[in-house]
Amino acid sequence: MSFFLGVALFAVGIAVTIALHEWGHMTAARVFGMRVRRYFIGFGPTVASFRRRHRAAGGHVTEYGLKAVPLGGFCDIAGMTAADPVTPEEEPYAMYRRPWWARVAVLSGGVAMNLVVGVLLIYAVAVTWGLPDPDVDLSPRIAQTQCVPPAEAADGTLAECTGAGPAELAGLRAGDVVVAVGGAEVATPREVAEAVRATEDATVVLTVERVGQLMDVTVAPERVTRMVGGDAVEVAAVGIAFQAPKQRILEYDPLTAVPGSLAFTGHMFAAVWEGLLAIPGKVPGVVASVFGAERDPESPMSVVGASRFGGELAEADLWSMFVMMLANLNFFLAMFNLIPLPPLDGGHIAVVGYERLRDLLRRVRGLAPGAPVDYTRLMPVTLAFTAVLLAFGIIVIAADVVNPIRFF
């Protein structure tokens, strides 16, 4: 029951995140005297809606509503671009007639809201449960060397083995920190394992740090059979077990949680940025996982996969991680929306920035400001990027259904 409760709560959290993002746009628009026609959560047919009159922007009516598929949302601002049709009554309150800085503020309102929500969620975790130490040592430090089981059964059990493994025979020992495999730097045990498994040569050079000194150790891996995506695959193995990171929780009171939350936010934001940059390179692996290949645990997830993970966290009673996942989602949504391509917020901000720079250059030349950018010329880019996003979304959802990432 707790699993399904977690799935439902995380799905609600996603919907609330989107709602707050659009609320940020709407609130900023009203502050700067723009008219908001509609504020909806979701897409598709309208499930329910109501209208409310506001005094701002000369008095206007905004329709609020819920669409059938609550996986998106929109805030319809009158005259968001010069190409948008507006009535004579709306014209004085159109967004494109406002100063460039006001338009940027409105376009950034959703991102700002997600950042605020993310920080508040982290603060709540800090005060309630404490935050993981972001400076924990994750380096691949060898705990012990061991023999190499020659095969893995379909149920994941390994065959028995005896004697010294390749790592021990090569002279590796407990306490060594692996810093490179075959000349390529590694930072985590997972990276070491992946690099070794991909080795096809008879030997591989492991660079290790031992008592402050770097040394190269040549290891002759054994070829063993492992189960990958349900198939038996031959890979290289050297027989190393790594030390588990000594994770500790930092506790805070309501006052010390402020700087602690901000510091942790910086670490999380950096991780989200790295994850965003890594997405294009992980797409082929996600596609392959749809057809039975092993799913990379660090591959992107859709709202389906994220909600499922939320269910697993709830079932394991890991509510602090549950809230942290929602914070991570807010940071990802904020950063993703800043990509300078339409129809994302970052694309519209880029257009405003272009208009501002163009008009400054025209002023230097003694010319009047130019006309607003013709958005119809950007339509091919908008359609192409939208198609890419839709295709990516479908692929990731399919992977999350047929080959989900399993954390427990």
C-alpha positions as CSV (number, residue, x, y, z in Angstrom):
1,M,0.0,0.0,0.0
2,S,2.9,2.4,0.9
3,F,4.3,1.9,-2.6
4,F,1.1,3.0,-4.4
5,L,0.8,5.9,-1.9
6,G,4.3,7.0,-2.8
7,V,3.6,6.8,-6.5
8,A,0.4,8.9,-6.1
9,L,2.1,11.5,-3.8
10,F,5.1,11.9,-6.2
11,A,2.7,12.3,-9.1
12,V,0.9,15.0,-7.2
13,G,4.3,16.5,-6.4
14,I,5.1,16.7,-10.1
15,A,1.7,18.3,-10.8
16,V,2.3,20.9,-8.0
17,T,5.8,21.6,-9.3
18,I,4.4,22.4,-12.7
19,A,1.5,24.4,-11.2
20,L,4.0,26.5,-9.2
21,H,6.2,27.1,-12.2
22,E,3.2,28.5,-14.2
23,W,2.1,30.5,-11.1
24,G,5.5,32.2,-11.1
25,H,4.9,33.4,-14.6
26,M,1.4,34.5,-13.9
27,T,2.3,36.4,-10.7
28,A,5.2,38.2,-12.4
29,A,2.9,39.1,-15.3
30,R,0.4,40.7,-13.1
31,V,3.1,42.6,-11.2
32,F,4.2,44.3,-14.4
33,G,0.7,45.1,-15.6
34,M,0.1,42.3,-18.1
35,R,-3.2,40.5,-18.7
36,V,-3.3,36.8,-18.0
37,R,-6.1,35.2,-20.0
38,R,-5.8,31.5,-18.8
39,Y,-3.9,29.5,-16.2
40,F,-4.2,25.7,-16.8
41,I,-2.6,22.6,-15.4
42,G,-2.2,19.7,-17.9
43,F,-3.1,19.4,-21.5
44,G,-5.8,17.9,-23.6
45,P,-9.5,18.3,-23.0
46,T,-10.6,20.6,-20.2
47,V,-11.9,18.7,-17.1
48,A,-13.0,21.7,-15.0
49,S,-12.5,25.4,-15.0
50,F,-13.7,28.7,-13.5
51,R,-13.3,32.4,-14.2
52,R,-12.2,35.1,-11.9
53,R,-12.0,38.9,-12.4
54,H,-8.9,40.7,-11.3
55,R,-8.3,44.4,-10.8
56,A,-4.8,44.4,-12.2
57,A,-4.1,45.5,-15.8
58,G,-7.2,47.5,-16.1
59,G,-9.5,44.8,-14.8
60,H,-9.7,41.5,-16.6
61,V,-11.0,37.9,-16.4
62,T,-8.7,34.9,-16.0
63,E,-9.8,31.4,-16.6
64,Y,-8.4,28.8,-14.3
65,G,-8.6,25.1,-15.1
66,L,-7.5,21.5,-15.1
67,K,-6.8,19.5,-18.3
68,A,-7.3,15.8,-18.7
69,V,-3.5,14.9,-18.7
70,P,-1.9,16.8,-15.7
71,L,1.7,16.4,-17.0
72,G,2.2,20.0,-18.1
73,G,0.7,23.4,-17.9
74,F,0.5,26.9,-19.4
75,C,-0.1,30.5,-18.5
76,D,-1.7,32.4,-21.4
77,I,-0.5,36.0,-21.3
78,A,-2.0,38.5,-23.7
79,G,0.5,39.5,-26.4
80,M,3.3,37.3,-25.3
81,T,4.8,38.0,-28.8
82,A,3.9,40.6,-31.4
83,A,2.5,37.9,-33.5
84,D,-0.1,36.9,-30.9
85,P,-3.5,38.4,-31.7
86,V,-4.8,40.8,-29.1
87,T,-8.1,42.7,-28.8
88,P,-8.0,46.5,-28.7
89,E,-8.8,46.3,-25.0
90,E,-5.8,44.0,-24.4
91,E,-3.4,46.0,-26.5
92,P,-2.2,48.4,-23.7
93,Y,-1.5,45.5,-21.4
94,A,0.2,43.2,-24.0
95,M,3.4,41.6,-22.9
96,Y,5.4,42.6,-26.0
97,R,4.7,46.3,-25.2
98,R,6.4,46.1,-21.9
99,P,10.2,47.0,-21.4
100,W,12.6,44.2,-22.1
101,W,13.6,43.8,-18.4
102,A,9.9,43.3,-17.5
103,R,9.5,40.6,-20.1
104,V,12.6,38.8,-19.0
105,A,11.3,39.0,-15.4
106,V,8.0,37.4,-16.4
107,L,9.7,34.7,-18.6
108,S,12.0,33.9,-15.6
109,G,9.2,33.8,-13.1
110,G,8.6,30.1,-13.5
111,V,12.3,29.3,-13.1
112,A,12.6,31.5,-10.1
113,M,9.6,29.8,-8.5
114,N,11.2,26.3,-9.0
115,L,14.5,27.5,-7.5
116,V,12.7,28.8,-4.4
117,V,10.6,25.6,-4.0
118,G,13.7,23.5,-4.4
119,V,15.6,25.4,-1.7
120,L,12.6,25.3,0.6
121,L,12.3,21.5,0.2
122,I,16.0,21.1,1.0
123,Y,15.5,23.3,4.0
124,A,12.6,21.2,5.2
125,V,14.8,18.0,4.9
126,A,17.7,19.7,6.8
127,V,15.5,20.7,9.7
128,T,13.5,17.5,9.9
129,W,16.0,14.7,9.0
130,G,19.3,16.4,8.3
131,L,21.3,16.5,5.1
132,P,23.8,14.0,3.7
133,D,27.4,15.2,3.9
134,P,28.2,16.4,0.4
135,D,31.9,16.0,1.0
136,V,31.8,12.3,1.6
137,D,34.6,10.4,0.0
138,L,33.3,8.5,-3.0
139,S,36.7,7.5,-4.4
140,P,37.2,3.9,-5.5
141,R,39.2,2.6,-2.5
142,I,39.9,-1.1,-2.6
143,A,38.5,-2.9,0.5
144,Q,39.9,-6.3,-0.6
145,T,41.0,-8.4,-3.5
146,Q,39.3,-11.7,-4.2
147,C,38.9,-14.5,-6.6
148,V,36.7,-14.1,-9.7
149,P,33.5,-16.2,-10.0
150,P,33.5,-17.6,-13.6
151,A,29.8,-17.3,-14.2
152,E,26.5,-15.7,-13.0
153,A,23.2,-17.5,-12.9
154,A,20.0,-16.1,-14.2
155,D,18.8,-15.4,-10.7
156,G,22.0,-13.2,-10.0
157,T,23.9,-15.7,-7.9
158,L,27.6,-16.1,-8.6
159,A,29.4,-19.4,-9.0
160,E,32.0,-20.4,-6.4
161,C,35.6,-19.6,-6.8
162,T,38.9,-20.1,-5.0
163,G,42.4,-18.8,-5.0
164,A,43.9,-15.4,-5.8
165,G,42.2,-13.2,-8.4
166,P,44.0,-11.1,-11.1
167,A,44.1,-8.0,-8.9
168,E,45.9,-9.8,-6.1
169,L,48.3,-11.5,-8.4
170,A,49.2,-8.2,-9.9
171,G,50.0,-6.7,-6.5
172,L,47.0,-4.6,-5.8
173,R,46.0,-4.5,-2.1
174,A,43.5,-3.0,0.3
175,G,43.7,0.7,0.7
176,D,44.8,1.4,-2.9
177,V,42.7,4.0,-4.6
178,V,42.1,3.5,-8.3
179,V,42.4,6.8,-10.2
180,A,42.6,5.6,-13.8
181,V,41.9,2.5,-15.9
182,G,43.8,2.2,-19.2
183,G,44.8,5.9,-18.9
184,A,41.2,7.1,-18.5
185,E,40.5,8.8,-15.2
186,V,37.8,7.2,-13.0
187,A,36.2,8.7,-9.9
188,T,33.8,6.1,-8.6
189,P,33.7,2.3,-8.1
190,R,31.1,2.1,-10.8
191,E,33.3,3.8,-13.3
192,V,36.1,1.4,-12.5
193,A,33.9,-1.6,-13.0
194,E,32.5,-0.3,-16.3
195,A,36.0,0.5,-17.6
196,V,37.3,-3.0,-16.6
197,R,34.3,-4.8,-18.0
198,A,34.8,-3.1,-21.4
199,T,38.4,-4.2,-21.6
200,E,39.1,-6.5,-24.5
201,D,42.9,-6.7,-24.3
202,A,44.8,-9.3,-22.5
203,T,46.0,-6.8,-19.9
204,V,44.8,-3.5,-18.5
205,V,46.8,-0.9,-16.6
206,L,45.3,0.4,-13.4
207,T,46.7,3.6,-12.0
208,V,46.4,3.6,-8.2
209,E,47.3,5.9,-5.4
210,R,49.1,4.2,-2.6
211,V,50.3,6.1,0.5
212,G,50.3,9.3,-1.5
213,Q,52.2,7.9,-4.5
214,L,50.9,7.1,-7.9
215,M,51.8,3.8,-9.5
216,D,50.7,1.8,-12.6
217,V,49.8,-1.9,-12.1
218,T,49.3,-4.1,-15.1
219,V,46.5,-6.6,-14.5
220,A,45.5,-9.6,-16.7
221,P,41.7,-9.8,-16.4
222,E,39.8,-13.0,-16.5
223,R,37.0,-13.5,-19.1
224,V,33.8,-14.3,-17.2
225,T,30.1,-14.7,-17.9
226,R,27.7,-12.2,-16.5
227,M,24.0,-11.6,-17.0
228,V,23.2,-8.3,-18.8
229,G,19.6,-7.5,-19.8
230,G,18.7,-11.2,-19.4
231,D,21.5,-12.4,-21.7
232,A,24.7,-14.1,-20.8
233,V,27.6,-11.8,-21.9
234,E,31.4,-12.4,-21.6
235,V,33.1,-9.5,-19.8
236,A,36.5,-8.8,-18.1
237,A,36.9,-9.0,-14.3
238,V,39.8,-8.6,-12.0
239,G,38.5,-9.4,-8.5
240,I,38.2,-6.1,-6.6
241,A,35.8,-5.2,-3.8
242,F,35.6,-1.5,-3.0
243,Q,35.0,0.2,0.4
244,A,31.5,1.5,0.8
245,P,31.4,5.3,1.3
246,K,31.1,6.3,4.9
247,Q,28.0,8.4,4.6
248,R,27.0,10.6,7.5
249,I,24.0,12.9,8.1
250,L,24.6,16.5,9.1
251,E,22.0,17.8,11.6
252,Y,20.7,21.4,11.7
253,D,18.5,23.6,13.7
254,P,16.2,26.1,12.0
255,L,18.9,28.8,12.0
256,T,22.0,26.7,10.9
257,A,19.8,25.0,8.3
258,V,19.8,28.2,6.2
259,P,23.5,28.2,5.2
260,G,23.5,24.4,5.2
261,S,20.6,24.2,2.8
262,L,22.1,26.8,0.5
263,A,25.5,25.0,0.4
264,F,23.7,21.7,-0.3
265,T,21.7,23.4,-3.0
266,G,24.9,24.3,-4.7
267,H,26.1,20.7,-4.8
268,M,22.7,19.5,-6.0
269,F,22.5,22.2,-8.7
270,A,26.0,21.2,-10.0
271,A,24.9,17.5,-10.1
272,V,21.7,18.4,-12.0
273,W,23.7,20.5,-14.5
274,E,26.1,17.6,-15.1
275,G,23.1,15.2,-15.5
276,L,21.5,17.6,-18.0
277,L,24.6,17.8,-20.1
278,A,24.9,14.0,-20.1
279,I,21.4,13.3,-21.4
280,P,22.2,13.4,-25.2
281,G,24.9,10.8,-24.7
282,K,22.6,8.5,-22.8
283,V,19.8,8.4,-25.3
284,P,21.2,5.5,-27.3
285,G,21.4,3.4,-24.2
286,V,17.8,4.3,-23.2
287,V,16.7,3.2,-26.7
288,A,18.6,-0.1,-26.4
289,S,17.1,-0.7,-23.0
290,V,13.6,-0.6,-24.6
291,F,14.6,-3.7,-26.5
292,G,16.1,-5.6,-23.6
293,A,19.6,-4.1,-23.1
294,E,20.7,-3.4,-19.5
295,R,19.3,-0.1,-18.2
296,D,21.9,2.4,-17.0
297,P,20.8,3.4,-13.4
298,E,22.0,6.9,-14.2
299,S,20.0,7.2,-17.4
300,P,17.2,9.8,-17.6
301,M,13.7,8.9,-16.2
302,S,10.3,10.1,-17.3
303,V,7.5,11.1,-14.9
304,V,6.5,7.5,-14.9
305,G,9.9,6.3,-13.7
306,A,10.2,9.1,-11.2
307,S,6.8,8.3,-9.7
308,R,7.7,4.7,-9.5
309,F,11.0,5.6,-7.7
310,G,8.9,7.8,-5.4
311,G,6.8,4.7,-4.6
312,E,9.9,2.7,-3.8
313,L,11.2,5.4,-1.5
314,A,7.9,5.5,0.3
315,E,7.8,1.7,0.7
316,A,11.3,1.8,2.2
317,D,10.2,4.7,4.5
318,L,12.9,7.0,3.0
319,W,10.8,10.1,3.1
320,S,13.8,12.4,3.3
321,M,15.0,11.1,-0.1
322,F,11.5,11.4,-1.4
323,V,11.4,15.1,-0.6
324,M,15.0,15.5,-2.0
325,M,13.8,13.9,-5.3
326,L,11.1,16.6,-5.5
327,A,13.7,19.3,-4.9
328,N,15.9,17.7,-7.6
329,L,12.9,17.8,-10.0
330,N,12.4,21.5,-9.3
331,F,16.0,22.3,-10.1
332,F,15.9,20.2,-13.2
333,L,12.8,21.9,-14.5
334,A,14.3,25.3,-13.8
335,M,17.6,24.5,-15.6
336,F,15.9,22.7,-18.5
337,N,13.6,25.7,-19.1
338,L,16.6,27.9,-19.5
339,I,17.8,26.1,-22.6
340,P,17.8,28.9,-25.2
341,L,15.5,27.3,-27.7
342,P,11.8,27.9,-28.3
343,P,9.3,27.0,-27.0
344,L,11.1,26.9,-23.7
345,D,11.4,30.0,-21.5
346,G,15.1,30.2,-22.3
347,G,14.2,30.5,-26.0
348,H,11.9,33.5,-25.4
349,I,14.5,35.1,-23.1
350,A,17.1,34.7,-25.9
351,V,14.8,36.5,-28.3
352,V,14.3,39.4,-25.9
353,G,18.1,39.5,-25.4
354,Y,18.6,39.6,-29.2
355,E,16.1,42.5,-29.5
356,R,17.8,44.4,-26.7
357,L,21.3,44.0,-28.2
358,R,20.1,44.8,-31.7
359,D,18.4,48.0,-30.5
360,L,21.5,49.1,-28.6
361,L,23.5,48.7,-31.8
362,R,20.9,50.6,-33.8
363,R,21.0,53.4,-31.2
364,V,24.7,53.8,-31.6
365,R,24.2,54.2,-35.3
366,G,21.5,56.8,-34.7
367,L,18.6,54.5,-35.8
368,A,15.2,53.9,-34.1
369,P,14.6,50.6,-32.4
370,G,13.8,47.7,-34.7
371,A,10.5,45.9,-35.0
372,P,9.7,42.9,-32.7
373,V,11.2,39.6,-33.8
374,D,9.0,37.8,-36.3
375,Y,8.3,34.5,-34.4
376,T,7.0,32.8,-37.6
377,R,10.6,32.7,-38.8
378,L,11.4,30.7,-35.6
379,M,8.6,28.2,-36.3
380,P,10.8,25.6,-37.9
381,V,13.2,25.6,-34.9
382,T,10.2,25.5,-32.5
383,L,8.6,22.6,-34.3
384,A,11.9,20.7,-34.7
385,F,12.8,21.0,-31.0
386,T,9.3,20.2,-29.9
387,A,9.4,17.0,-32.0
388,V,12.7,16.1,-30.4
389,L,11.2,16.6,-27.0
390,L,8.2,14.5,-27.8
391,A,10.2,11.7,-29.3
392,F,12.6,11.7,-26.3
393,G,9.6,11.7,-23.9
394,I,8.0,8.7,-25.6
395,I,11.3,6.7,-25.6
396,V,12.0,7.4,-21.9
397,I,8.4,6.5,-20.9
398,A,8.6,3.3,-22.9
399,A,11.9,2.4,-21.2
400,D,10.4,3.2,-17.7
401,V,7.5,0.8,-18.5
402,V,9.3,-2.2,-20.1
403,N,12.7,-1.9,-18.4
404,P,12.5,0.4,-15.3
405,I,15.4,1.4,-13.3
406,R,15.4,-0.5,-10.0
407,F,17.1,1.0,-7.0
408,F,16.0,-1.6,-4.4
